Amino acid sequence: MDRRSFLALPIVSVVIPTVSVVMEREAVAEPAVAKKQIDFATEVPAAGTWPERWICGSPSCMDNKDPAVQVHWYNEHTAYLRQNKAYSYEAPFMHLYFGNERILFIDQGYTQLRTDWGLRDVVDQCIAEWCTRNGRKPNDMELLLSFSHLHDDHYAGIDQFWDRPNTRFMGQTHEEMVGFWGMTNYPEERVALDLGGRKILIWGSPGHVESEFAYYDESTQILFTGDMFYRGRCYISFWDKWFASMERLMRFLETHAVTWVVGCHVEISRTGEDYPYGITYQPDEAPVQLTVAELKHAYEVAKTVTKPGIYFTGSVFLCNQTRGMTTVDTNPYAYD
């Protein structure tokens, strides 16, 4: 493991003071659990499934009965989480990857207080379940918290984890984010994070914002493109940088197999309807996962773009330098 796996960074830990007691409790041996070494490299891509339907809000947030966080196990070592739209209209998706030694959690949602929205409790429960299945102790597994990019609907929930032991955090400036991965040539440099037999490839993908990253899991071969490319309104602030990021993705596809392309949100229906900005109910939303063919087609459409506006690819809306809260029904620009 090289320096870019950032294991030299300090571990956040909590020291719990001891309490003197009159009587000493007799030590009880914990039941032995067989720890199995998981092979993430032999049979790839690791198969998985997507839900038929994600929780997607309700006509009345006050009457919503869905859990605050939906957990879907794509396979036994990979979980995807989604924030309920009743708790945030952004309804961001979060990624949880398990390796033999550590766990990567990408993005932490849009609600800070644990009492309002217990993301940490959900994540800790996922970790406990995985450890039970695989003969681990939760406290022995290091948790790495990172972001796709610096917008608060993707990092606000990190506040719930500050006092969690054996946990490392990505910083909240561009320099800290790049330094977290040990990058010296952002955005071109591609680094590998070893979770313990399971590798995640990471590189820069600016365009939506300046500080943004793409993640590729070698086990499932799923490519995570954040808000730079997702099934909805891709708000592009810096067209030249965004297009360069698309070219970078095209080159990556030439050398790496990709099963699915996944972004941070869904803002479109199965029939191509653009849901209004801020809506808390999407009854017929499209799936979060996109195909490689849809990504390549969007690139071909992008090559024809010469001015600001909204361009529909059939899967996503490329919102080139439009207002931040623009939706198709109110945008003044013409679009195809």
Residue frames as qw, qx, qy, qz and C-alpha x, y, z in Angstrom:
[[0.000, 0.890, 0.456, 0.000, 0.00, 0.00, 0.00],
 [0.470, 0.301, -0.009, 0.830, 1.48, 3.37, -1.01],
 [0.114, -0.189, -0.353, 0.909, 1.21, 6.83, 0.49],
 [0.293, -0.100, -0.317, -0.896, -1.83, 7.65, -1.60],
 [0.488, -0.411, -0.756, -0.145, -3.98, 5.29, 0.39],
 [0.173, -0.666, 0.116, -0.716, -3.69, 8.08, 3.02],
 [0.789, -0.413, -0.452, 0.051, -3.24, 5.67, 5.92],
 [0.489, 0.073, -0.369, 0.787, -0.72, 8.05, 7.46],
 [0.245, -0.549, -0.080, -0.795, -3.52, 10.46, 8.40],
 [0.111, -0.161, 0.743, -0.640, -4.49, 10.55, 12.09],
 [0.313, -0.385, -0.847, -0.189, -7.39, 8.41, 13.23],
 [0.375, -0.456, 0.089, -0.803, -10.27, 10.18, 14.91],
 [0.524, -0.178, -0.818, 0.158, -10.87, 8.40, 18.19],
 [0.475, -0.667, -0.012, -0.573, -12.76, 8.85, 21.40],
 [0.319, 0.171, -0.802, 0.476, -11.31, 8.08, 24.83],
 [0.617, -0.563, -0.362, -0.414, -13.97, 6.90, 27.25],
 [0.117, -0.570, 0.601, -0.549, -13.07, 7.58, 30.89],
 [0.511, -0.116, -0.848, 0.084, -13.06, 4.61, 33.22],
 [0.534, -0.584, 0.034, -0.610, -15.28, 4.46, 36.28],
 [0.064, 0.296, -0.869, 0.391, -14.11, 2.91, 39.55],
 [0.759, -0.284, -0.336, -0.480, -16.34, 0.14, 40.81],
 [0.548, -0.515, 0.561, -0.347, -16.45, -1.78, 44.07],
 [0.819, 0.001, 0.572, -0.043, -17.08, -5.14, 42.50],
 [0.070, 0.465, -0.678, -0.565, -15.18, -6.43, 39.49],
 [0.849, 0.279, 0.084, -0.442, -17.23, -8.17, 36.87],
 [0.685, -0.189, 0.667, 0.225, -16.00, -11.58, 35.85],
 [0.187, 0.475, -0.548, -0.663, -14.69, -11.57, 32.32],
 [0.775, 0.304, 0.508, -0.222, -16.88, -13.44, 29.88],
 [0.328, -0.213, 0.685, 0.615, -15.25, -14.79, 26.77],
 [0.537, 0.464, -0.086, -0.699, -16.90, -13.66, 23.54],
 [0.864, 0.204, 0.458, -0.039, -18.09, -16.46, 21.29],
 [0.340, -0.347, 0.599, 0.636, -15.59, -17.23, 18.57],
 [0.633, 0.672, 0.210, -0.321, -16.67, -16.19, 15.09],
 [0.739, 0.056, 0.451, 0.498, -14.88, -17.54, 12.05],
 [0.102, 0.797, -0.142, -0.578, -13.25, -14.67, 10.19],
 [0.766, 0.328, 0.480, 0.276, -13.22, -15.34, 6.48],
 [0.190, -0.447, 0.342, 0.804, -10.97, -13.59, 4.01],
 [0.589, 0.652, 0.386, -0.281, -13.17, -12.35, 1.17],
 [0.480, -0.028, 0.562, 0.673, -11.93, -12.69, -2.40],
 [0.299, 0.760, 0.231, -0.529, -12.95, -9.55, -4.28],
 [0.066, 0.649, -0.506, -0.564, -10.72, -10.07, -7.31],
 [0.309, -0.072, 0.912, 0.258, -11.46, -13.49, -8.79],
 [0.195, 0.531, 0.795, 0.220, -15.06, -13.43, -9.94],
 [0.045, 0.540, 0.112, -0.833, -15.68, -9.98, -11.39],
 [0.199, -0.422, 0.192, -0.863, -17.88, -8.22, -11.92],
 [0.037, 0.156, 0.870, -0.467, -19.51, -9.19, -8.65],
 [0.167, -0.475, -0.696, -0.512, -23.20, -9.63, -9.41],
 [0.019, 0.238, 0.529, -0.814, -25.84, -7.50, -7.77],
 [0.033, 0.616, 0.736, 0.279, -29.42, -6.29, -8.05],
 [0.043, -0.147, 0.070, -0.986, -31.22, -2.95, -8.00],
 [0.264, 0.349, 0.721, -0.537, -34.57, -2.37, -6.31],
 [0.221, 0.559, 0.711, 0.365, -37.67, -2.32, -8.47],
 [0.067, -0.847, -0.237, -0.470, -38.52, 1.00, -6.86],
 [0.361, 0.078, -0.471, 0.801, -36.72, 3.37, -4.48],
 [0.128, -0.735, -0.547, 0.380, -38.61, 5.28, -1.82],
 [0.300, 0.304, 0.311, 0.849, -39.43, 8.54, -3.56],
 [0.126, -0.030, 0.219, -0.967, -41.44, 10.70, -1.16],
 [0.036, 0.515, 0.854, -0.061, -45.20, 11.04, -0.84],
 [0.025, 0.714, 0.401, 0.574, -47.93, 13.61, -1.61],
 [0.401, -0.856, 0.021, -0.324, -47.76, 14.75, 2.02],
 [0.409, 0.447, -0.649, 0.459, -44.41, 14.85, 3.85],
 [0.412, -0.389, 0.475, -0.674, -46.28, 15.01, 7.16],
 [0.894, -0.031, 0.200, -0.399, -47.97, 11.69, 6.39],
 [0.599, 0.514, -0.613, -0.041, -44.90, 9.94, 4.99],
 [0.865, -0.408, 0.226, -0.188, -44.36, 6.52, 6.62],
 [0.853, 0.388, -0.262, 0.230, -41.21, 5.43, 4.78],
 [0.741, -0.444, -0.085, 0.497, -37.90, 5.10, 6.65],
 [0.046, -0.928, 0.130, 0.345, -35.69, 8.18, 6.73],
 [0.046, 0.614, -0.712, -0.338, -32.98, 6.21, 4.93],
 [0.949, 0.209, 0.026, -0.236, -33.59, 3.38, 2.49],
 [0.303, -0.561, 0.750, 0.173, -30.90, 0.70, 2.48],
 [0.906, 0.354, -0.038, -0.228, -30.50, -1.57, -0.51],
 [0.562, -0.459, 0.641, 0.251, -27.85, -4.30, -0.50],
 [0.558, 0.603, -0.400, -0.406, -26.69, -4.51, -4.12],
 [0.800, 0.105, -0.587, 0.057, -24.80, -7.60, -3.06],
 [0.761, -0.537, -0.329, 0.156, -23.51, -8.91, 0.26],
 [0.611, -0.275, -0.078, 0.738, -20.54, -6.49, 0.29],
 [0.123, 0.139, 0.234, 0.954, -22.08, -3.39, -1.28],
 [0.001, 0.674, 0.690, -0.262, -24.94, -1.24, -0.03],
 [0.102, 0.349, 0.245, 0.899, -26.60, 1.83, -1.50],
 [0.105, -0.537, -0.626, 0.556, -28.50, 4.23, 0.72],
 [0.065, 0.492, 0.385, 0.778, -31.00, 6.92, -0.19],
 [0.024, 0.171, 0.472, -0.864, -32.34, 9.78, 1.86],
 [0.154, 0.622, 0.766, -0.044, -36.13, 9.97, 1.95],
 [0.162, 0.449, 0.296, 0.827, -37.46, 12.92, -0.09],
 [0.410, -0.800, -0.390, -0.199, -39.71, 13.81, 2.84],
 [0.628, -0.627, -0.050, 0.457, -36.51, 14.67, 4.74],
 [0.166, -0.568, 0.343, 0.730, -34.82, 16.37, 1.78],
 [0.685, 0.635, 0.120, -0.335, -36.11, 17.10, -1.70],
 [0.201, 0.692, -0.657, -0.222, -32.57, 16.37, -2.97],
 [0.959, -0.062, 0.199, -0.193, -32.95, 12.70, -1.91],
 [0.255, 0.713, -0.647, -0.091, -29.23, 12.00, -2.47],
 [0.977, 0.004, -0.212, -0.007, -27.82, 8.51, -2.86],
 [0.276, -0.766, 0.570, -0.110, -24.91, 7.29, -0.74],
 [0.819, 0.318, -0.476, -0.039, -22.49, 4.42, -1.37],
 [0.606, -0.600, 0.485, -0.194, -21.14, 1.91, 1.16],
 [0.766, 0.422, -0.485, -0.013, -18.31, -0.40, 0.03],
 [0.763, -0.557, 0.315, -0.091, -16.90, -3.11, 2.31],
 [0.577, 0.544, -0.602, 0.092, -13.40, -4.55, 2.10],
 [0.801, -0.162, -0.533, 0.220, -11.49, -6.96, 4.31],
 [0.501, -0.127, -0.389, 0.763, -9.89, -4.16, 6.35],
 [0.016, 0.311, 0.209, -0.927, -11.90, -0.97, 5.87],
 [0.266, 0.664, 0.699, 0.010, -15.15, 0.49, 4.61],
 [0.138, 0.005, 0.217, 0.966, -15.65, 3.41, 2.22],
 [0.126, 0.711, 0.651, -0.234, -18.76, 5.56, 2.65],
 [0.239, 0.134, 0.327, 0.905, -19.20, 8.08, -0.18],
 [0.241, -0.423, -0.221, -0.845, -21.48, 11.09, 0.57],
 [0.171, -0.193, -0.804, 0.536, -23.44, 11.63, 3.75],
 [0.074, -0.674, -0.722, -0.138, -26.73, 13.25, 2.76],
 [0.070, 0.549, 0.152, 0.819, -28.42, 16.56, 3.48],
 [0.553, -0.736, -0.166, -0.353, -29.50, 16.58, 7.14],
 [0.218, 0.590, -0.606, 0.487, -27.03, 17.35, 9.91],
 [0.445, -0.417, 0.535, -0.585, -28.71, 16.41, 13.19],
 [0.187, 0.074, -0.979, 0.003, -28.71, 12.78, 14.23],
 [0.238, 0.295, 0.717, -0.585, -31.94, 13.41, 16.16],
 [0.517, 0.487, -0.012, -0.704, -33.67, 14.57, 12.96],
 [0.835, 0.451, -0.242, -0.202, -32.30, 11.92, 10.64],
 [0.678, -0.564, 0.472, 0.018, -30.24, 9.09, 12.10],
 [0.703, 0.597, -0.378, -0.080, -27.86, 8.36, 9.23],
 [0.057, 0.570, -0.782, 0.246, -25.07, 7.27, 11.53],
 [0.634, -0.127, 0.647, -0.404, -27.33, 4.74, 13.25],
 [0.867, 0.421, 0.066, -0.257, -28.29, 3.28, 9.87],
 [0.507, 0.665, -0.543, 0.074, -24.66, 3.05, 8.74],
 [0.207, -0.465, 0.788, -0.347, -23.56, 1.48, 12.02],
 [0.798, 0.068, 0.467, -0.375, -26.36, -1.08, 11.67],
 [0.797, 0.555, -0.202, -0.126, -25.21, -1.93, 8.14],
 [0.241, 0.635, -0.700, 0.221, -21.66, -2.37, 9.41],
 [0.500, -0.284, 0.708, -0.411, -22.85, -4.57, 12.28],
 [0.886, 0.267, 0.222, -0.307, -24.84, -6.76, 9.89],
 [0.671, 0.624, -0.400, 0.013, -21.92, -7.13, 7.50],
 [0.011, -0.578, 0.750, -0.321, -19.51, -7.95, 10.34],
 [0.715, -0.120, 0.560, -0.400, -21.85, -10.60, 11.71],
 [0.891, 0.413, 0.035, -0.185, -22.02, -12.27, 8.30],
 [0.686, 0.609, -0.333, 0.221, -18.27, -12.14, 7.78],
 [0.845, -0.300, -0.278, 0.345, -16.78, -12.82, 11.19],
 [0.352, 0.415, -0.174, 0.821, -15.59, -9.29, 11.98],
 [0.279, -0.624, -0.513, 0.519, -15.93, -6.92, 14.90],
 [0.221, 0.903, 0.297, 0.217, -17.33, -3.49, 13.96],
 [0.316, -0.918, 0.149, 0.189, -14.71, -1.68, 16.04],
 [0.646, -0.294, 0.510, 0.486, -11.94, -3.38, 14.06],
 [0.502, 0.534, 0.516, 0.444, -13.21, -2.06, 10.72],
 [0.198, -0.353, 0.014, 0.914, -11.95, 1.38, 9.74],
 [0.333, 0.765, 0.551, -0.019, -14.60, 3.67, 8.23],
 [0.312, -0.114, 0.259, 0.907, -13.54, 6.20, 5.58],
 [0.244, 0.783, 0.498, -0.282, -15.92, 9.09, 4.88],
 [0.280, -0.137, 0.398, 0.863, -15.53, 10.92, 1.57],
 [0.406, 0.644, 0.297, -0.576, -17.61, 13.09, -0.75],
 [0.631, 0.491, 0.473, 0.370, -18.32, 13.18, -4.45],
 [0.289, 0.506, 0.097, 0.807, -18.09, 16.99, -4.31],
 [0.199, -0.181, -0.488, 0.830, -18.44, 20.00, -2.04],
 [0.388, -0.383, -0.268, -0.794, -22.18, 20.68, -2.03],
 [0.285, -0.286, 0.654, -0.639, -23.90, 20.42, 1.32],
 [0.866, 0.014, 0.036, -0.498, -26.52, 17.90, 0.17],
 [0.862, 0.262, -0.429, 0.069, -23.59, 15.47, -0.07],
 [0.504, 0.226, -0.608, 0.570, -21.66, 16.17, 3.13],
 [0.372, -0.578, 0.133, -0.714, -23.99, 17.74, 5.71],
 [0.896, -0.348, -0.152, -0.232, -24.61, 14.42, 7.47],
 [0.671, 0.292, -0.515, 0.446, -20.93, 13.99, 8.23],
 [0.208, -0.577, 0.366, -0.700, -21.54, 15.97, 11.42],
 [0.874, -0.326, 0.006, -0.361, -23.12, 12.84, 12.88],
 [0.950, 0.096, -0.219, 0.203, -19.80, 10.94, 12.66],
 [0.173, 0.809, -0.391, 0.402, -17.26, 13.33, 14.25],
 [0.435, -0.569, 0.598, -0.361, -17.05, 11.38, 17.51],
 [0.983, 0.080, -0.013, -0.167, -17.12, 7.94, 15.89],
 [0.517, -0.598, 0.574, 0.216, -13.98, 5.88, 16.70],
 [0.538, -0.089, 0.729, 0.414, -11.73, 4.39, 14.01],
 [0.445, 0.769, 0.457, 0.035, -13.09, 6.82, 11.41],
 [0.384, -0.222, 0.251, 0.861, -11.29, 9.07, 8.92],
 [0.292, 0.810, 0.412, -0.297, -12.78, 12.12, 7.23],
 [0.497, 0.429, 0.309, 0.688, -12.20, 13.90, 3.94],
 [0.179, -0.372, -0.199, 0.889, -11.59, 17.62, 4.43],
 [0.287, 0.770, 0.560, -0.106, -13.93, 20.31, 3.16],
 [0.129, 0.821, -0.248, -0.498, -11.63, 22.36, 0.98],
 [0.798, 0.552, -0.218, -0.106, -10.25, 21.49, -2.44],
 [0.222, 0.650, -0.691, 0.225, -6.74, 21.14, -1.05],
 [0.485, -0.288, 0.723, -0.398, -7.90, 18.82, 1.72],
 [0.880, 0.264, 0.227, -0.324, -9.97, 16.69, -0.64],
 [0.691, 0.613, -0.383, 0.023, -7.13, 16.24, -3.11],
 [0.027, 0.593, -0.728, 0.342, -4.68, 15.66, -0.28],
 [0.763, -0.178, 0.458, -0.420, -6.96, 13.02, 1.25],
 [0.945, 0.299, 0.125, -0.042, -6.31, 10.87, -1.82],
 [0.608, -0.458, 0.406, 0.506, -2.65, 11.89, -2.10],
 [0.623, 0.657, 0.341, 0.254, -3.19, 13.35, -5.57],
 [0.383, -0.519, 0.171, 0.745, -0.49, 15.55, -7.05],
 [0.016, -0.084, 0.558, 0.826, -1.96, 16.04, -10.55],
 [0.310, 0.541, 0.695, -0.357, -5.68, 16.75, -10.19],
 [0.804, -0.012, 0.317, -0.503, -7.85, 16.01, -12.13],
 [0.662, 0.457, -0.543, -0.244, -5.84, 13.74, -14.46],
 [0.093, 0.375, -0.887, 0.253, -4.17, 11.54, -11.84],
 [0.824, -0.234, -0.326, -0.400, -5.94, 8.29, -10.99],
 [0.093, -0.461, 0.778, -0.418, -5.25, 6.75, -7.59],
 [0.672, -0.158, -0.697, -0.197, -6.19, 3.38, -6.10],
 [0.447, -0.473, 0.457, -0.606, -7.67, 2.95, -2.63],
 [0.483, 0.053, -0.874, 0.002, -7.24, -0.52, -1.15],
 [0.632, -0.454, 0.090, -0.621, -10.07, -1.48, 1.21],
 [0.486, -0.326, 0.794, -0.166, -8.39, -4.81, 1.88],
 [0.390, 0.095, 0.882, 0.247, -8.49, -6.88, -1.29],
 [0.304, 0.754, 0.576, 0.089, -11.06, -4.55, -2.86],
 [0.360, -0.163, 0.139, 0.908, -9.79, -1.59, -4.87],
 [0.220, 0.869, 0.408, -0.173, -11.53, 1.67, -5.64],
 [0.494, 0.183, 0.246, 0.814, -10.10, 3.85, -8.42],
 [0.068, -0.866, -0.355, 0.346, -10.51, 7.61, -7.94],
 [0.427, 0.110, 0.256, 0.861, -9.81, 10.62, -10.16],
 [0.079, 0.405, 0.207, -0.887, -11.02, 14.17, -10.72],
 [0.190, 0.481, 0.753, 0.407, -14.22, 14.97, -12.64],
 [0.010, -0.453, -0.260, 0.853, -14.81, 18.74, -12.37],
 [0.014, -0.265, -0.612, -0.745, -17.44, 20.64, -14.32],
 [0.387, -0.714, -0.557, -0.172, -20.49, 20.64, -12.10],
 [0.370, -0.922, 0.103, 0.050, -18.16, 22.23, -9.54],
 [0.268, 0.785, -0.553, 0.084, -14.39, 22.67, -9.34],
 [0.133, -0.405, 0.865, -0.264, -13.75, 19.96, -6.73],
 [0.869, 0.082, 0.107, -0.477, -15.36, 16.69, -7.78],
 [0.177, -0.415, 0.888, 0.094, -14.37, 13.03, -8.05],
 [0.826, 0.126, -0.361, -0.413, -15.32, 9.90, -9.95],
 [0.469, -0.397, 0.758, -0.221, -15.10, 6.50, -8.21],
 [0.748, 0.245, -0.510, -0.348, -14.83, 3.07, -9.82],
 [0.698, -0.374, 0.554, -0.256, -15.24, -0.13, -7.82],
 [0.248, 0.428, -0.820, -0.290, -13.19, -2.93, -9.36],
 [0.263, 0.048, 0.933, -0.242, -15.37, -5.56, -7.68],
 [0.463, 0.575, 0.598, -0.313, -18.81, -4.59, -9.02],
 [0.371, 0.132, 0.478, 0.785, -17.31, -2.55, -11.88],
 [0.021, 0.871, 0.491, 0.016, -19.79, 0.23, -11.08],
 [0.378, 0.236, 0.022, 0.895, -18.70, 3.73, -12.09],
 [0.185, -0.783, -0.498, 0.324, -19.90, 6.49, -9.76],
 [0.380, 0.414, 0.232, 0.794, -20.05, 9.90, -11.46],
 [0.165, -0.355, -0.422, 0.817, -21.60, 12.04, -8.71],
 [0.285, 0.766, 0.358, -0.451, -23.44, 15.18, -9.86],
 [0.060, -0.473, 0.542, 0.692, -21.21, 15.49, -12.91],
 [0.428, 0.071, -0.686, -0.585, -23.42, 12.93, -14.69],
 [0.198, 0.137, 0.879, -0.411, -26.65, 11.47, -13.31],
 [0.009, 0.461, 0.803, 0.378, -30.22, 10.72, -14.31],
 [0.100, -0.825, -0.454, 0.322, -31.69, 14.18, -14.02],
 [0.239, 0.962, 0.021, 0.130, -30.55, 17.79, -14.46],
 [0.776, -0.108, -0.027, 0.621, -26.78, 17.84, -14.79],
 [0.015, -0.995, -0.057, 0.078, -26.05, 21.44, -13.82],
 [0.786, 0.161, 0.063, 0.594, -22.81, 22.28, -15.63],
 [0.212, -0.913, -0.058, 0.342, -21.06, 25.35, -14.27],
 [0.119, -0.704, 0.536, 0.451, -17.83, 25.03, -16.26],
 [0.870, 0.414, 0.044, -0.264, -18.53, 23.56, -19.68],
 [0.502, 0.654, -0.564, 0.036, -14.91, 23.11, -20.83],
 [0.162, -0.421, 0.826, -0.339, -13.93, 21.32, -17.63],
 [0.752, 0.083, 0.488, -0.436, -17.08, 19.20, -17.71],
 [0.815, 0.516, -0.162, -0.206, -16.49, 18.17, -21.32],
 [0.278, 0.599, -0.732, 0.168, -12.88, 17.30, -20.46],
 [0.460, -0.230, 0.749, -0.417, -14.24, 15.12, -17.64],
 [0.857, 0.315, 0.206, -0.353, -16.51, 13.38, -20.15],
 [0.622, 0.622, -0.476, -0.029, -13.51, 12.76, -22.39],
 [0.092, -0.491, 0.805, -0.319, -11.70, 11.32, -19.39],
 [0.715, 0.018, 0.560, -0.417, -14.62, 8.93, -18.83],
 [0.822, 0.503, -0.107, -0.244, -14.55, 7.89, -22.48],
 [0.372, 0.608, -0.690, 0.126, -10.86, 7.04, -22.23],
 [0.395, -0.308, 0.760, -0.415, -11.53, 5.09, -19.04],
 [0.843, 0.212, 0.289, -0.401, -14.16, 3.00, -20.84],
 [0.648, 0.592, -0.460, -0.134, -11.56, 1.97, -23.41],
 [0.343, 0.412, -0.796, 0.282, -9.57, 0.09, -20.76],
 [0.156, -0.036, 0.805, -0.572, -12.09, -0.83, -18.06],
 [0.257, -0.395, -0.814, -0.341, -15.33, -2.79, -18.14],
 [0.217, -0.046, 0.365, -0.904, -18.27, -0.93, -16.58],
 [0.003, -0.369, -0.929, -0.003, -21.50, -2.62, -15.55],
 [0.064, -0.850, -0.519, -0.069, -23.45, 0.49, -14.50],
 [0.237, 0.322, -0.112, 0.910, -23.00, 4.24, -14.28],
 [0.376, -0.691, -0.605, 0.118, -24.49, 5.70, -11.10],
 [0.134, 0.529, -0.085, 0.834, -24.93, 9.32, -10.02],
 [0.079, 0.005, -0.628, 0.774, -26.13, 11.12, -6.90],
 [0.407, 0.274, 0.364, -0.791, -29.78, 11.84, -7.73],
 [0.189, 0.377, 0.822, 0.383, -32.83, 10.94, -9.80],
 [0.145, 0.442, 0.208, -0.860, -34.85, 13.89, -11.13],
 [0.392, 0.239, -0.530, -0.713, -36.60, 12.37, -14.10],
 [0.797, 0.047, 0.396, -0.454, -39.51, 9.98, -14.65],
 [0.618, -0.019, 0.752, 0.226, -39.43, 6.72, -16.56],
 [0.519, 0.683, 0.489, 0.157, -41.07, 8.54, -19.48],
 [0.501, 0.288, 0.107, 0.809, -38.59, 11.43, -19.52],
 [0.208, -0.891, -0.278, -0.293, -40.56, 13.95, -17.47],
 [0.359, 0.323, -0.418, 0.770, -38.42, 16.49, -15.63],
 [0.433, -0.664, -0.584, 0.174, -39.66, 16.71, -12.05],
 [0.005, -0.913, -0.014, -0.408, -39.89, 20.34, -10.80],
 [0.375, 0.369, -0.555, 0.644, -37.03, 21.58, -8.63],
 [0.196, -0.266, 0.542, -0.773, -37.70, 21.06, -4.92],
 [0.769, -0.166, -0.306, -0.536, -40.50, 18.52, -5.36],
 [0.311, -0.395, 0.783, -0.367, -40.84, 15.97, -2.55],
 [0.746, 0.163, 0.594, -0.253, -42.77, 13.30, -4.46],
 [0.282, 0.485, -0.644, -0.520, -41.65, 11.46, -7.59],
 [0.798, -0.003, 0.450, -0.400, -44.17, 8.64, -8.06],
 [0.911, 0.371, 0.176, 0.030, -42.81, 7.25, -11.34],
 [0.067, -0.863, 0.445, 0.228, -39.12, 8.07, -11.19],
 [0.775, 0.479, -0.411, -0.010, -36.55, 6.40, -13.41],
 [0.906, -0.301, -0.122, 0.271, -33.90, 4.05, -11.95],
 [0.292, -0.883, 0.254, 0.266, -30.72, 5.56, -10.58],
 [0.603, -0.266, 0.607, 0.445, -28.45, 3.31, -12.66],
 [0.509, 0.735, -0.163, -0.417, -27.52, 4.24, -16.22],
 [0.930, 0.159, 0.249, 0.218, -25.98, 2.10, -18.94],
 [0.474, -0.357, 0.370, 0.715, -22.63, 2.66, -20.62],
 [0.303, 0.452, 0.618, 0.568, -24.55, 3.20, -23.86],
 [0.098, -0.917, -0.383, -0.055, -26.47, 6.08, -22.25],
 [0.437, -0.726, 0.136, 0.513, -23.23, 7.67, -21.07],
 [0.455, -0.057, 0.550, 0.698, -21.67, 7.36, -24.53],
 [0.180, 0.682, 0.591, 0.392, -24.76, 8.80, -26.19],
 [0.232, -0.928, -0.203, 0.209, -24.69, 11.79, -23.83],
 [0.476, -0.477, 0.340, 0.656, -21.09, 12.36, -24.85],
 [0.351, 0.301, 0.625, 0.628, -22.10, 12.39, -28.52],
 [0.032, -0.879, -0.452, -0.152, -24.82, 14.93, -27.75],
 [0.413, -0.799, -0.004, 0.437, -22.34, 17.02, -25.76],
 [0.520, -0.114, 0.436, 0.726, -20.04, 17.22, -28.77],
 [0.189, 0.588, 0.549, 0.563, -22.75, 19.18, -30.60],
 [0.270, -0.864, -0.368, 0.210, -23.26, 21.76, -27.84],
 [0.492, 0.370, 0.053, 0.786, -21.98, 25.22, -28.77],
 [0.119, -0.478, 0.090, -0.865, -23.88, 27.57, -26.43],
 [0.182, -0.026, 0.735, -0.652, -25.63, 27.68, -23.05],
 [0.660, -0.044, -0.264, -0.702, -28.95, 25.90, -22.80],
 [0.661, -0.160, 0.663, -0.312, -30.62, 22.62, -21.87],
 [0.494, 0.368, -0.680, -0.398, -29.99, 19.59, -24.04],
 [0.818, -0.162, 0.402, -0.377, -31.91, 16.36, -23.44],
 [0.084, 0.445, -0.860, -0.235, -30.05, 13.16, -24.26],
 [0.722, -0.104, -0.570, -0.377, -32.99, 10.84, -23.64],
 [0.716, -0.276, -0.578, 0.278, -31.59, 9.95, -20.20],
 [0.422, -0.502, -0.283, 0.700, -30.28, 13.20, -18.70],
 [0.197, 0.952, 0.197, 0.128, -30.69, 16.94, -19.13],
 [0.629, 0.003, -0.049, 0.776, -27.38, 18.67, -19.81],
 [0.091, -0.955, -0.278, 0.043, -27.96, 22.10, -18.24],
 [0.659, 0.187, 0.011, 0.728, -25.07, 24.04, -19.71],
 [0.232, 0.002, -0.165, 0.959, -24.46, 27.23, -17.70],
 [0.321, -0.605, -0.495, -0.535, -28.11, 27.71, -16.79],
 [0.370, -0.592, 0.293, -0.654, -29.50, 29.05, -13.55],
 [0.013, 0.285, -0.907, 0.310, -28.91, 26.73, -10.60],
 [0.402, 0.195, 0.757, -0.477, -32.57, 25.95, -9.93],
 [0.450, 0.328, -0.372, -0.743, -33.66, 25.80, -13.56],
 [0.568, 0.150, 0.806, -0.073, -36.07, 23.13, -14.71],
 [0.275, 0.156, 0.709, 0.631, -37.06, 22.42, -18.26],
 [0.066, 0.735, 0.663, 0.123, -40.51, 23.96, -17.99],
 [0.136, -0.946, -0.166, 0.243, -39.17, 27.42, -16.99],
 [0.556, -0.342, 0.326, 0.684, -35.80, 27.67, -18.73],
 [0.333, 0.787, 0.018, -0.519, -35.61, 30.52, -21.27],
 [0.027, -0.494, 0.726, 0.477, -33.19, 28.71, -23.56],
 [0.830, 0.257, -0.245, -0.430, -34.27, 26.50, -26.41],
 [0.401, -0.395, 0.826, -0.037, -33.48, 22.83, -26.03],
 [0.479, 0.212, -0.720, -0.455, -33.63, 19.73, -28.18]]
